[in-house]
Amino acid sequence: MNVHHIEGTSSFDLENLATLCVACHAVLHIGLNLQYEKIGIWASELSQVEIIQLTRSMVKDDWSLDEIRDKLKLSEGPYPPDAMNYASDLIDQMGDSPRAYLDEPLCAVFIDFSRWQIE
C-alpha cells in the first residue's frame, strides 16, 4: 500500500493522507508515470477499477503485458497511449480541485512494473 497526499506534500495531517494500492496511486500521478513510461492511457469499456483488478489477477497468473492488453480490448484514445497531453488535459480540467480523473472511456494501464507493484 502507498500513502497519497490528497492536497500536496506540505501536510502530513491524517486528513491529508489516503491509503491506496500501488496501481491506484500510479493513476493519481499520471504525469510522472507517463514520463517514466510506467503507464499508458487507452480507451476501454471497462472502468479504471476493473482494469486494475483484472490486471492484478492476470499478472498473478503470469500473463504478459501484451496478453493483458489484448484481453482488455483496449483502443487508442485521442492521443497515443504515451502522450503527455493526457496529463496536461487533466491539469487544465482540475481547476482548484485536488483530484483529477480520466474522462471515460479512458483508463490507465501499466506498461512497465515490478511484480511487487501490482500484487
N, C-alpha and C positions, 0 to 999 in steps of 0.2 A: 504494500500500500504506500501511496505518496501523500504528502501533506501539501495542499494547494492554498496559496494566499488569495483570498477572494478579491480584495481591493488593494493589491500591491504588497510588496515585501517589507514595508516600513513598520507594520504592526504584527506582533506575534500574539495578540489577544485571541482567545478562543473563538470569538465571534467572527474573526477574520480568517479562520482556518477551516478547511474542509478535507476530510479523508477521502481519497479517490484511488481507484485501481490505476496502475501504470498506464493502461490504454486510454482511459478517460482523461487522465492528466495530460497525456500527449495531445489529445484532441484540443484541450483548452489552450495549449501552447502551440497552435498550428503554425505560426510563422517560423519559430525556431525549428520545429520538426520538419517543415518543408525545406528550410535552409540546410539542415543536416541530413536531408534525404532519408528520413525515417518513416514518413507517411506520404501517401498520395491521395488526392481528392478525386472522387469518382461520383457518378450518378448511380443510384441504386433504388430499387423498390423497397429495400429493407431499411429500417431505421438505424441510426447510429448505434443504439444499444444492441440491436440484433446483430449488426456487423461485428461488434466486439465479442459478443457471446459466441457466435459461430466461429470466428477466427480463433478464439481461445480453444474451443473444442477441437477444431481441425488441426491446430498446432500440436495439441496433446496427442493426436492420432498420427503425427508425423507427416502431415500434408505439406507439400511445398507451397511457397507463396504464389507461384503460378497456378497451381491446382486450386488454391483458395480463391484467387481472383476469378478463375473460370466458374467455380461453383457458385460464387456470389452474383454472377451475371452482371458485372459492372460495365458501365459505359462511360465514355468521356463526357465531362461536363462542359461548360462554356469555355474553359481553358484546358491546356494539357494538365495531366494529373500532378505534375510537379511545379506548377506555376505559382509564383509568389502573389499573383493577382488575387488569389483566394484570401490570403491574409490581409492584403490591402483593402479588399472589399469589406471584410469583417470590421476592420478598424473604422472605415467610413460609416458603416451601419451602426456601430456601437454608441456613438454619442457619449453621454456621461455614464452609460451602463458599465458595470464592472465585468459583465459576462457577454459572450458572443456565441452564436450558434450558426452552423452552416444551414443555409436555406435548403429545405427538402426539395429535390431528392438527393442532394449532395451529402456525401459521407466521407470520413477519413478512414483509410485502410493502411495498416502497417506494410511497408515495403522492405524494411530492414529492422531487425530487432534481435536481441539476445533472448534466448528461451525464458530466462527469469522475468523478462519484462511483460510477458503475456500470461504467465501462469498465476 
